[in-house]
Amino acid sequence: MARLLRAVAVLAVLVGLDLALPRFLNPYYLRVLMLCGISVILAVSLNLINGFTGQFSIGHAGFMAVGAYGSAMVSLHVGQHWAAALAGVGIPAVIAQGAALLVALLAGGALAGIAGYLVGLPSLRLRGDYLAIVTLGFGEIIRVLITNIEAVGAARGLPGIPPWTTFFWVGIGMLAVIVLSLRLANSTHGRALFAIRDDEVAAEALGVDTTRYKVLAFVLGSFFAGIAGGLFAHYNAYLHPNSFTFIKSIEVIAMVVLGGLGSVSGSVLAAIVLTILPEALRSAQEWRMVIYSLMLIILMVTRPQGLMGSREFRWPWRHRPAAPPAPAAGGGA
Amino acid sequence: MAVAAPPGGAAGPGGGRRRVNGDVVLALDHVTMQFGGLKAVAELDLEVGRGELVGLIGPNGAGKTTVFNLITGVYTPTHGRILFQGHPIQGLKPHVIAKRGITRTFQNIRLFASRCCRDNVCIAEHVHARAGLLDAVLRTPRFARDEAAMRERADQLLALMGLDAWADVRAAELPYGQQRRLEIARALAGQPSLLLLDEPAAGLNPQESDELMHLIEEVRRRFELTILLIEHDMRVVMGICRRIAVLDYGVKIAEGTPAQIRTDRAVIEAYLGEDVHADLGA
């Protein structure tokens, strides 16, 4: 019951913000805010792969592209018509479009998840640098494919995607990936992922099905990258292969590393910082990227473990009771 | 924790060899491991009976750890069979073998360094978790029950190994001796019926190593475990193992009670060296 109430309260807050933000925030700030949200989803999802499981993937932009183009095609060919039909029978446009967006996002996410599965499965024999190279290759293959497929606009890009993404949906996406990550981290499944990161040989010897968990991390991570891609597609209303270059993957990795590998709150914080920073530096003109890079270097030199280290942010009023005092020393020892 | 009696026992290795009394938990039958031109283990026969504590010794490079890697599925033997409770396990993946009831520790400590001690133990209990991924994400009652039970069992094991005060400390921050103990606690968490200990006393001082050996004996009795132990410290092995097998260049050159091993010519020549009689006299 309490959980239901909490869910309703969260939804109400999101709807409230969805309605209020466009009124009180100028369009530029709103755009930065939305891009922050999408970055958060990307960073937290990559954190599942790179941070939790220790699998170095630099193809995240590829998964995002699969989700973006997949969901855009669903909306262009199906969703748009359905949304119009639903609106035609008297259902409010917001709800009709929301439902169509949700279907498109899930479809894009599922496609990206399948791509993650396909990349994950053969790559699992590889570790470290070798895996990184395979994922890099995957990302580039996706981009080149898109650039050459007429049906998705090829190098001209894909215009006319219905602009359905609102703050509400970005918020839902963020909540979903954050809650999933945190709950995973505090469960036996999350511990299995951390075990793989710390020592794969020992994890396997203690009964962790390392192959299954590495694939799981890849599928979950790429699913949410696909969701982020779908939100981006329906926010921008236009997609171009150049949005999904290797540089984009590096940006997301920078967020995860800067936040602290394995820390969900760190990924959130770093995603916001690294999305706002280049915008805030616009006044510096041509020095913008120089300052941005310098700040990254300084941050990493002064805090190599990342902003949050491996810790998580806790609401001060929700402190868990301290661990119970150690039980009376066992007679066995 | 009681395990069903193995059906019909294990197929015995070549006749005329010494047979273990009672149930055979582990049987290696002409196991050979060849790496290119190198035979790391050659035609090894070994049986371990229920509840036994068997020592596996041999000079550096004799193939002891390779034997562990074969039993736990890290390597698949080139020839031969490995039977666990009567069923062949060679060729199975390590995590499957762990679930069947064989866990191990490592010679060069392999803890999950970034996790606390309790988590290290909980990870090994993973094999007994019932709650699935969906339970974890939706936080169902089954998940809560599972997690509470794991935590409780982990704390009990930590207490048994004298690590209760360290439960919330990251494994990497533990003193060396404690790390060795945590490895054993973690291996026990999978509720194995066969425990493989790879030089558990390596790097410990004589007093620590004595304590650890008593603890291992206590653990064996308490959990009705079968233990196969690799050890370099002769004094230690002779003290707690009732049966010892000696490997040299991948070949078993002797097997018997500590007293027999102590006087075995081949062992003395291959492994113990010239002046060892003095050492063992103590």
Chai-1 contact restraints between the chains, C-beta under 6 A:
chainA,res_idxA,chainB,res_idxB,connection_type,confidence,min_distance_angstrom,max_distance_angstrom,comment,restraint_id
A,L180,B,V137,contact,1.0,0.0,6.0,A-B,restraint_1
A,R183,B,A136,contact,1.0,0.0,6.0,A-B,restraint_2
A,R183,B,V137,contact,1.0,0.0,6.0,A-B,restraint_3
A,S187,B,A136,contact,1.0,0.0,6.0,A-B,restraint_4
A,T188,B,H126,contact,1.0,0.0,6.0,A-B,restraint_5
A,T188,B,A129,contact,1.0,0.0,6.0,A-B,restraint_6
A,H189,B,L133,contact,1.0,0.0,6.0,A-B,restraint_7
A,H189,B,A136,contact,1.0,0.0,6.0,A-B,restraint_8
A,R191,B,D119,contact,1.0,0.0,6.0,A-B,restraint_9
A,R191,B,C122,contact,1.0,0.0,6.0,A-B,restraint_10
A,R191,B,I123,contact,1.0,0.0,6.0,A-B,restraint_11
A,A192,B,H126,contact,1.0,0.0,6.0,A-B,restraint_12
A,F194,B,R115,contact,1.0,0.0,6.0,A-B,restraint_13
A,A195,B,F112,contact,1.0,0.0,6.0,A-B,restraint_14
A,A195,B,I123,contact,1.0,0.0,6.0,A-B,restraint_15
A,D198,B,F112,contact,1.0,0.0,6.0,A-B,restraint_16
A,D198,B,A113,contact,1.0,0.0,6.0,A-B,restraint_17
A,D198,B,S114,contact,1.0,0.0,6.0,A-B,restraint_18
A,D199,B,R110,contact,1.0,0.0,6.0,A-B,restraint_19
A,A202,B,R110,contact,1.0,0.0,6.0,A-B,restraint_20
A,E204,B,P94,contact,1.0,0.0,6.0,A-B,restraint_21
A,E204,B,H95,contact,1.0,0.0,6.0,A-B,restraint_22
A,A205,B,T72,contact,1.0,0.0,6.0,A-B,restraint_23
A,A205,B,P94,contact,1.0,0.0,6.0,A-B,restraint_24
A,A205,B,R104,contact,1.0,0.0,6.0,A-B,restraint_25
A,L206,B,A98,contact,1.0,0.0,6.0,A-B,restraint_26
A,L206,B,A124,contact,1.0,0.0,6.0,A-B,restraint_27
A,L206,B,G190,contact,1.0,0.0,6.0,A-B,restraint_28
A,G207,B,H95,contact,1.0,0.0,6.0,A-B,restraint_29
A,G207,B,A98,contact,1.0,0.0,6.0,A-B,restraint_30
A,G207,B,K99,contact,1.0,0.0,6.0,A-B,restraint_31
A,G207,B,V127,contact,1.0,0.0,6.0,A-B,restraint_32
A,G207,B,G190,contact,1.0,0.0,6.0,A-B,restraint_33
A,V208,B,H95,contact,1.0,0.0,6.0,A-B,restraint_34
A,V208,B,H126,contact,1.0,0.0,6.0,A-B,restraint_35
A,D209,B,H95,contact,1.0,0.0,6.0,A-B,restraint_36
A,A323,B,D168,contact,1.0,0.0,6.0,A-B,restraint_37
A,A326,B,D164,contact,1.0,0.0,6.0,A-B,restraint_38
A,A326,B,A165,contact,1.0,0.0,6.0,A-B,restraint_39
A,G330,B,A159,contact,1.0,0.0,6.0,A-B,restraint_40
A,G330,B,L160,contact,1.0,0.0,6.0,A-B,restraint_41
A,G332,B,L160,contact,1.0,0.0,6.0,A-B,restraint_42
A,A333,B,G162,contact,1.0,0.0,6.0,A-B,restraint_43
